[in-house]
Amino acid sequence: MCLAIPGKVVEIRAQDGMRMARVQFGGVTREACLDYVPETQLGDYVLVHVGFAISRVDEEEARRTYEALAELDQLAELEIPEIGERTGGDQ
């Protein structure tokens, strides 16, 4: 099942003409495109689906949603390394 996962925007930058962010989900940080939510600012919480922030949410809603997804064991995709991340012996 594909779900949108809430995370906190910890960095914003332009990349190849797109507004991109580093979004923190618990202890994991991933890239997300902010083009669908251009009003997003540093420190905001967004729902991310397949690498795109699709809406903004407040901190309390983000916390409740993240906890519900954790209870349903729906956060496994956060454990998969991003392309380009170093793992194991390729250092």
N, C-alpha and C positions, 0 to 999 in steps of 0.2 A: 504494500500500500504506500502511495506517495503522499506525504503530509508536509505541510509548511511548518517549519521549526522556528521558534522565537529565539532571537539573539540580540546582543548589544553591539552597536556600531562603535568600533574602537579606532578606526582609521578611515579617512575618505581621501580619494585621489582621482585624478583623471587618467585614463589608460585607453589609448587608441580611440579617442573621441567619446568614450563612455565614462560615466560616473561610477566608480567602483569603491567597494568598502571591504575592510577586514571586519568580520562579524564574529563575536565570541559567543559560543554556545557552551555554557558550563566552563569546562577547562579546555575546550577545543576551539580553535579559530579557523575560519574558512573565508574564502573570497565570495563576494556577492555583488551583482550588478544593481545599482540604485536607480536606473533609468525609469522604472515604473513608479518610483516614489521619490521624485526629485526634491521634495521639501525636507527630506531626511537630513538631520544634522548629527554631528558627533555626539555620542552618548544616548541617542534615541534607540528604541527597541523596534525591530522589524521582524516580520514573518518571512522566512526564506524558503522558497520552493525551487528545487533544481538549479540553484545558483543565482536566482533572481529574488530580490526583496519585492514582495507583492503588496505589502501594506505595513503601516506603522501601528504599533500597539503601545499601551502604557506599560510601565514596569511591572505592575501587579498582574495584569493580564498575561504578560510574557512569563512571569514566574508560575502562575497557575497552569498555563498551557504546557510549559516545559515539564513540570511535575507530573501532569496527567500523561504526557507522552512517555515519560520515564516509567511510570507505573504500568503502562501498556506495552513496555519493551519495544518502543518504536524509535529509539535513538541510535540503533546499530549503525546506520549510515554515517554517523559522525566518527565512528571508529575506523572507517576506511580512509587511508591516506589520500590526500589530494595529489593530482599529477604534479610532479616536480618536488614533492616533499621527500626528504631523505629518510630512508628506512634501513634498518639492519646494517649490512656491510657496504653500502655504496657511499661511504664518507671519504 
